[in-house]
Amino acid sequence: MLSNIGIPGLILILTLALIIFGPKKLPEIGRAFGQTLKEFKKSTRELTSDITDDIADDNKEIKKEI
């Protein structure tokens, strides 16, 4: 979906964001977005790790029963 934007579309979006939010607010918005994305990735990794650990524990229990 984002691969169809291209350079002119990206410039248009950035120009509109600059006009709407202004030069002072734009870095704050970018920083907040970056922190949100970082937390989302961290949560995803933790969830994946928990699921992997649970599967490994289940496999160990199954092997013990056999």
Secondary structure, DSSP 4 states (H G I P E B T S, - for coil): -GGGSHHHHHHHHHHHHHHHHHHHHHHHHHHHHHHHHHHHHHHHHHHHHHHHHHHHHHHHHHHHH-
